[in-house]
């Protein structure tokens, strides 16, 4: 998958986390939500995207058993809401 599509998928992950009242989702639910948006990839691919988002300080990851739980950070939320920019994550169009 190209870097551009990975960046778009990372934005989609932030969008899914933003929809949650507590800003968190486990990787199984994220995988389902991304598949609906056309990002049907392996679990390892999703984990790679989550780790990259954590590296960019856009999310934090908690491990529960063998399951990853992602939570959006202030920096991730600000990027999603177009108040700042994080390289490595696509930007939402101005009209959305």
Number of C-alpha atoms within 10 A of each C-alpha: 7 6 11 12 13 20 19 17 20 23 22 21 24 27 18 18 23 20 11 12 7 10 17 22 21 17 17 13 12 18 20 12 16 18 12 9 10 9 17 14 12 10 12 9 14 22 15 13 17 24 18 18 26 18 11 16 15 26 26 19 18 13 10 9 6 6 13 18 19 25 23 27 20 12 17 27 19 15 21 24 17 15 9 12 15 17 9 16 25 20 18 15 7 7 4 6
